[in-house]
Amino acid sequence: MEKELLTEKFWNICQEVAQKLGLILYDLEYKGQRPPTLRIFILNEQTDAATLDECSSFDHELTPIFEASDFVDEGMVLEVSSPGIYRVLKTRFHYDRALGKIVKLKIKKGNTLRGVLQSTSEQGIVIKSGGQEWSATYEEIAKGNLDPDLKF
């Protein structure tokens, strides 16, 4: 089965499991090499993270569904985790969740921007950095991550 079609099937199944458990499916990565690996990133809306128990519950709900399906490779590695504090920002959904937070963007033309995410739209984002506002379309962004200032 084609990778894009498999990824979509995995997304739909994982979305149902996340909703059943009261969690958010943040992202999913399917790597078809040997062994095939499916990485699932989930969040609890209240904590903006996922605990080990939540990841374990998600795995326990998902495993029997995958075992009963005819399109999941028997040797597939399944990884369930929180997206982390430096989480990747790929979609509008990700950027919407990051509003008001510090982000780091690698622009395809080579610039790196770091600042507070001010707004999102269908076309792109605006961040404030060094007293200036910078805008970028989603297509101009090569890579985006949360980049919080951690104080210990």
N, C-alpha and C positions, 0 to 999 in steps of 0.2 A: 504494500500500500504506500502511496506517495507520502512524503514527510509532512507536507502542508495539511493534507487530509487527516493524517494521524494526529497531528498537533491539534487540529480543530476538534476531533473526536475526544482526545484527552481533555481539552479545555472544557467541553460541554459536560463531560462526566464529573470532572473535578469541581466545576461550578455548582453542580447539584449537591455534591457531598459537602462543600463549603457552606452552602445555604442551609442544608439539613443540620449542620453543627453550629450555625450562627456565626460563621466566620466569613472572611472575604478572601476570594482567590485573587491574589495580587499579581502573580505572574507564573509562567510555566515555560520550561525549556526542555525540548526533546532533542536528544542527540542519538542519531540512528546507528552510530558505529558499534563495534562489538566490545563489550556488551552494550546494548542500547540502554540509555539512561534517561529517566524522566525526573526532572527537578521541579518541584512544586513549592511555591512561596505563598504562604497564607498569613492573614492578619486577623487579630481580634480588634473590632472597631473601637472598643473602649481603651485598649492599651497601645494600639498602633504597633503591635508586635504579636508574636505567637509563643506561647510557653511550650516546654517539652511535652507536657500532657496534651495540649491541643494538637501538636504535630503527631503525637502517638495516636490520638483518637482519630485524626484524619486518615492516617495510614491504616488503622484497623477497619475503618468504614470503606476505604477504597480498595484494599487488597482483594476481598472476595468478589467485588465487581469485576476487577481486572482478571482474576482467575477464571471467572465464568465466561469471559469474552473470547471471541475467536480471532481477534485482531491484535492482541497483546502478546509480544514475544515472551515465551516462558522464562528466559534468562534476563529479562529487563531489570535493571537496578532502579529502585524507587527511592527518591530522597525528598523528604518533606521538611521545610524549615521556614523560619521567619525571614523576610527579605533583608533584615539587618539595619543598622543605623546609617550605613553608607549606601543604602539601597539604590539600585539602578532605576533611572527614570526613562521610560521608553514611550509611554503613551500619554494621551491627554489625561486619562484617569490618574496616572501616576503623578503628573504635574499638578493636577487639581488637588490631590491629597497633600502635596508639598507646599501649598500656598502659605506664605509667611515664614517659610523655613529657608535656611541657607542651602544653596545649591551650587554645584560646580559643573560647568558645561565646557565641553571640548567642541569648538566650532569646526566644521569641516575645512574651513579656510586656514586653520592652524591656530586661531586664538583660543585662549582658555579664559573663561569668565567665572568669577565667584561672587555671589551676592545673594540678597534676599529675593525670593521669588515674589513678585508683586501681583502679577495677573497671568491668566491663561485665556486663550481663545481657540477657536477652531483652527486658526492659522499658526499660532505659536505662543510664545511667552514673553514676559517683560521681567527683568531682574534689576534691582538697584544695587550698584556697586560703586564705592568711592564717591558717593554723592550724585552719581549720574544714573540715568535709566538706560538700559540696553535691551533691545528687542531682537528676537531670533525666531525664525519659523522652525517648525519641527523638522523640516527637511534639512535645514542648515546645521542642526545639532548632530554631531557624530556620536557623542556620548554624554549622558547626564547622570548625576548622582546627587543624593543628599550629601552635604558636607558640614555637619554640625560642629560648632566650637565646643569641644568637650572640656569640662573643668572638673578636676579631681581634687 
